[in-house]
Amino acid sequence: MMKGLWDRETTALMLLAAYMQLALFWLWYGGSQALAGLGLAMLCLTVWNLVFMLARAQPPSFAAIITALAFAMLAPEELGAFRLVLGLSFGAVMGELVFGGWGRNVVNPATVALSFLGFGFQGFDWPVFDVPVVWAAIPAAVIGVATGVMPAAVMLGAVALGVVALALGAPIDAALPAAGVVLVLLVADPVTSAATTLGRWLNGMVYGGLVIMFATGWTGAAPVQIAVAAALLASLAAPLLDEIAVNLWIVQRRRRHGRN
């Protein structure tokens, strides 16, 4: 972890500031049900963070609030408290806490939790966002990119591929709102997205390409389900994309300096 002003908690707080408008719009339109879901998610994550803090002297992080928000917004509806806690516990423990906490995890814990629920409980409906909530994701992305806590290349890569697909007439209109929200909440995670510039562009394009492929070929899938599945596969591919970017840089450097 970096010392000084820009440590992991400063990054987490900046992300929270970016998500604030999105969260407020979602809570306004979701009402008491949305508030109850967010409260349950925060309580569950608080318990698990305390367990790991006592067992491994691992400090909790404000990033748990971000995980709770993403999970509460994107989780399938009418699952009940037990299934929600089960899924979030699996995602938080196996996706983050066993690796040493936020900043050391490989996959976003909310992505792991949502994928677990999607595979395990397929008969439940995924949420549909009101239009103002979808629009509120745009200022969240702008603030995140402007403050440097969200990778701009990841977002631009996904958006560029989506624009090309729309121009070519791909039937992806219904999936775009959910894909945009998931892009901001899960894919643009500064920890689990690619770290190199080229890798980030590829990361965004992989996510966009998977959304397009699922939207056109996955019959009966809900838009949020499509976007979450694409986010999981894109995050798993991030280390490989960074490896490709580093190897390409090494090849270019050797050519520039006349080495084989």
C-alpha positions as CSV (number, residue, x, y, z in Angstrom):
1,M,0.0,0.0,0.0
2,M,1.2,3.5,-0.8
3,K,2.0,5.9,2.0
4,G,0.9,9.5,2.2
5,L,-2.3,11.0,0.9
6,W,-3.1,8.4,-1.8
7,D,-3.4,5.3,0.2
8,R,-6.1,2.6,-0.4
9,E,-8.6,4.3,1.9
10,T,-8.3,7.6,0.1
11,T,-9.0,5.8,-3.2
12,A,-12.0,4.1,-1.6
13,L,-13.4,7.4,-0.3
14,M,-13.0,9.0,-3.8
15,L,-14.8,6.0,-5.3
16,L,-17.6,6.5,-2.8
17,A,-17.8,10.2,-3.7
18,A,-18.1,9.3,-7.3
19,Y,-20.9,6.8,-6.6
20,M,-22.9,9.0,-4.3
21,Q,-25.2,10.4,-6.9
22,L,-25.8,7.0,-8.4
23,A,-26.6,5.6,-5.0
24,L,-29.0,8.4,-4.1
25,F,-30.9,8.1,-7.3
26,W,-31.2,4.3,-6.8
27,L,-32.3,4.7,-3.2
28,W,-34.8,7.3,-4.2
29,Y,-36.5,5.1,-6.8
30,G,-36.0,1.9,-5.0
31,G,-37.5,3.1,-1.7
32,S,-37.5,1.1,1.4
33,Q,-36.8,-2.2,-0.3
34,A,-33.5,-0.8,-1.8
35,L,-32.6,0.7,1.6
36,A,-33.2,-2.6,3.3
37,G,-31.1,-4.5,0.8
38,L,-28.2,-2.1,1.2
39,G,-28.5,-2.3,5.0
40,L,-28.4,-6.1,4.9
41,A,-25.4,-6.1,2.6
42,M,-23.5,-3.6,4.8
43,L,-24.3,-5.6,8.0
44,C,-23.1,-8.8,6.4
45,L,-19.8,-7.2,5.2
46,T,-19.3,-5.6,8.5
47,V,-19.4,-8.9,10.3
48,W,-17.0,-10.6,7.9
49,N,-14.6,-7.7,8.0
50,L,-14.6,-7.9,11.8
51,V,-14.0,-11.6,11.7
52,F,-10.9,-11.2,9.5
53,M,-9.7,-8.2,11.5
54,L,-9.7,-10.3,14.7
55,A,-8.4,-13.4,13.1
56,R,-5.6,-11.9,10.9
57,A,-5.2,-8.4,12.2
58,Q,-6.5,-7.3,8.8
59,P,-7.9,-3.7,8.8
60,P,-11.3,-3.1,7.4
61,S,-11.8,-0.8,4.5
62,F,-14.3,1.8,3.3
63,A,-14.4,-0.3,0.1
64,A,-16.8,-2.6,1.8
65,I,-19.5,0.1,1.4
66,I,-18.8,0.1,-2.4
67,T,-19.1,-3.7,-2.5
68,A,-22.4,-3.5,-0.5
69,L,-23.8,-0.8,-2.9
70,A,-22.9,-2.8,-6.0
71,F,-24.3,-6.0,-4.6
72,A,-27.5,-4.4,-3.4
73,M,-28.1,-2.7,-6.7
74,L,-27.4,-5.7,-9.0
75,A,-28.5,-8.7,-7.0
76,P,-31.5,-10.8,-8.2
77,E,-34.8,-9.8,-6.6
78,E,-36.9,-11.6,-4.1
79,L,-34.1,-13.9,-3.1
80,G,-34.7,-13.5,0.6
81,A,-32.2,-12.6,3.3
82,F,-30.6,-16.1,3.7
83,R,-29.7,-16.4,0.0
84,L,-28.5,-12.8,-0.2
85,V,-26.2,-13.3,2.9
86,L,-25.0,-16.6,1.5
87,G,-24.0,-15.1,-1.8
88,L,-22.5,-12.0,-0.4
89,S,-20.5,-14.0,2.2
90,F,-19.1,-16.2,-0.5
91,G,-18.1,-13.3,-2.7
92,A,-16.6,-11.2,0.2
93,V,-14.6,-14.1,1.7
94,M,-13.5,-16.0,-1.5
95,G,-13.2,-12.9,-3.7
96,E,-11.5,-10.5,-1.4
97,L,-10.8,-11.2,2.3
98,V,-8.8,-14.4,1.8
99,F,-6.4,-12.5,-0.4
100,G,-5.7,-9.9,2.3
101,G,-8.5,-7.4,1.7
102,W,-9.3,-4.7,-0.8
103,G,-6.3,-3.8,-2.9
104,R,-5.0,-7.4,-3.0
105,N,-8.0,-9.2,-4.5
106,V,-8.0,-10.5,-8.1
107,V,-11.7,-10.3,-8.8
108,N,-14.3,-7.8,-7.5
109,P,-16.1,-9.4,-4.5
110,A,-19.5,-8.1,-5.7
111,T,-18.9,-9.7,-9.1
112,V,-18.1,-13.0,-7.4
113,A,-21.2,-12.8,-5.2
114,L,-23.5,-11.9,-8.0
115,S,-22.1,-14.6,-10.3
116,F,-22.6,-17.1,-7.4
117,L,-26.2,-16.1,-7.1
118,G,-26.7,-16.2,-10.8
119,F,-25.4,-19.7,-11.1
120,G,-27.0,-21.0,-7.9
121,F,-30.5,-19.5,-8.1
122,Q,-31.4,-19.1,-11.7
123,G,-35.2,-18.8,-11.2
124,F,-35.2,-15.3,-9.8
125,D,-35.6,-12.1,-11.7
126,W,-32.7,-9.6,-12.1
127,P,-33.4,-5.9,-11.4
128,V,-34.4,-3.4,-14.0
129,F,-33.1,0.2,-13.5
130,D,-35.2,3.3,-13.9
131,V,-33.9,5.7,-16.5
132,P,-32.7,8.4,-14.1
133,V,-30.6,5.7,-12.3
134,V,-29.0,4.8,-15.5
135,W,-28.2,8.4,-16.4
136,A,-26.7,8.9,-12.9
137,A,-24.0,6.4,-13.8
138,I,-22.6,8.9,-16.3
139,P,-21.6,11.6,-13.7
140,A,-20.2,8.8,-11.5
141,A,-18.0,7.7,-14.4
142,V,-16.9,11.3,-15.1
143,I,-16.0,12.0,-11.4
144,G,-14.2,8.7,-11.2
145,V,-12.1,9.3,-14.3
146,A,-11.5,13.0,-13.4
147,T,-10.1,12.0,-9.9
148,G,-8.1,9.2,-11.4
149,V,-9.7,6.4,-9.4
150,M,-11.4,4.8,-12.4
151,P,-9.4,3.7,-15.5
152,A,-10.6,5.9,-18.4
153,A,-9.2,3.4,-21.0
154,V,-11.4,0.6,-19.7
155,M,-14.5,2.7,-20.1
156,L,-13.5,4.1,-23.4
157,G,-12.7,0.7,-24.8
158,A,-16.1,-0.7,-23.8
159,V,-18.0,2.4,-25.1
160,A,-16.1,2.4,-28.4
161,L,-16.9,-1.2,-29.1
162,G,-20.6,-0.6,-28.1
163,V,-20.8,2.4,-30.5
164,V,-19.4,0.3,-33.3
165,A,-21.8,-2.5,-32.6
166,L,-24.8,-0.1,-32.7
167,A,-23.5,1.4,-35.9
168,L,-23.4,-2.0,-37.4
169,G,-27.0,-2.7,-36.3
170,A,-26.4,-5.2,-33.5
171,P,-29.5,-5.7,-31.4
172,I,-28.0,-4.7,-28.1
173,D,-30.2,-1.7,-27.2
174,A,-31.9,-3.5,-24.3
175,A,-28.6,-4.5,-22.7
176,L,-26.9,-1.2,-22.8
177,P,-28.4,0.5,-19.7
178,A,-27.5,-2.4,-17.4
179,A,-24.1,-2.8,-19.1
180,G,-23.3,0.9,-18.4
181,V,-24.2,0.6,-14.7
182,V,-22.2,-2.6,-14.4
183,L,-19.3,-1.0,-16.2
184,V,-19.1,1.8,-13.6
185,L,-19.8,-0.4,-10.5
186,L,-17.8,-3.6,-11.3
187,V,-15.6,-3.4,-14.5
188,A,-13.9,-0.1,-13.8
189,D,-12.7,-1.3,-10.4
190,P,-9.2,0.2,-10.1
191,V,-8.0,-2.9,-8.2
192,T,-9.3,-5.8,-10.4
193,S,-9.1,-4.1,-13.9
194,A,-6.0,-4.2,-16.0
195,A,-3.0,-2.1,-14.9
196,T,-1.3,-1.2,-18.2
197,T,-2.6,1.3,-20.7
198,L,-3.0,-1.2,-23.5
199,G,-4.3,-3.8,-21.1
200,R,-7.0,-1.4,-19.9
201,W,-8.2,-0.7,-23.5
202,L,-8.3,-4.4,-24.2
203,N,-10.1,-5.0,-20.8
204,G,-12.8,-2.6,-21.8
205,M,-13.1,-4.1,-25.3
206,V,-13.3,-7.6,-23.9
207,Y,-16.2,-6.6,-21.6
208,G,-17.9,-4.8,-24.4
209,G,-17.4,-7.7,-26.8
210,L,-18.8,-10.2,-24.2
211,V,-21.9,-8.0,-23.6
212,I,-22.5,-7.9,-27.4
213,M,-22.0,-11.6,-27.8
214,F,-24.3,-12.5,-24.8
215,A,-26.9,-9.9,-25.8
216,T,-27.2,-11.4,-29.3
217,G,-26.8,-15.1,-28.4
218,W,-28.0,-15.7,-24.9
219,T,-31.7,-16.3,-25.2
220,G,-33.8,-15.4,-22.2
221,A,-31.0,-13.8,-20.2
222,A,-31.8,-10.5,-18.3
223,P,-29.6,-7.5,-19.2
224,V,-28.1,-7.3,-15.7
225,Q,-27.3,-11.0,-15.8
226,I,-25.6,-10.5,-19.2
227,A,-23.5,-7.6,-17.9
228,V,-22.5,-9.4,-14.7
229,A,-21.4,-12.5,-16.6
230,A,-19.4,-10.3,-19.0
231,A,-17.8,-8.4,-16.0
232,L,-16.7,-11.7,-14.4
233,L,-15.0,-13.0,-17.5
234,A,-13.5,-9.6,-18.3
235,S,-12.0,-9.3,-14.8
236,L,-10.6,-12.9,-15.0
237,A,-8.9,-11.9,-18.3
238,A,-7.3,-8.8,-16.9
239,P,-4.0,-10.4,-15.9
240,L,-3.6,-12.0,-19.3
241,L,-4.3,-8.7,-21.0
242,D,-1.6,-7.1,-18.9
243,E,0.8,-9.9,-19.8
244,I,0.1,-9.4,-23.5
245,A,0.7,-5.6,-23.1
246,V,4.0,-6.1,-21.2
247,N,5.3,-8.6,-23.7
248,L,4.4,-6.3,-26.7
249,W,6.3,-3.5,-24.9
250,I,9.3,-5.8,-24.5
251,V,9.3,-6.8,-28.1
252,Q,9.1,-3.1,-29.2
253,R,11.9,-2.2,-26.9
254,R,14.1,-4.9,-28.2
255,R,13.4,-3.8,-31.8
256,R,14.1,-0.2,-31.0
257,H,17.5,-1.1,-29.4
258,G,18.4,-3.6,-32.1
259,R,18.2,-6.7,-29.9
260,N,16.8,-10.1,-30.8
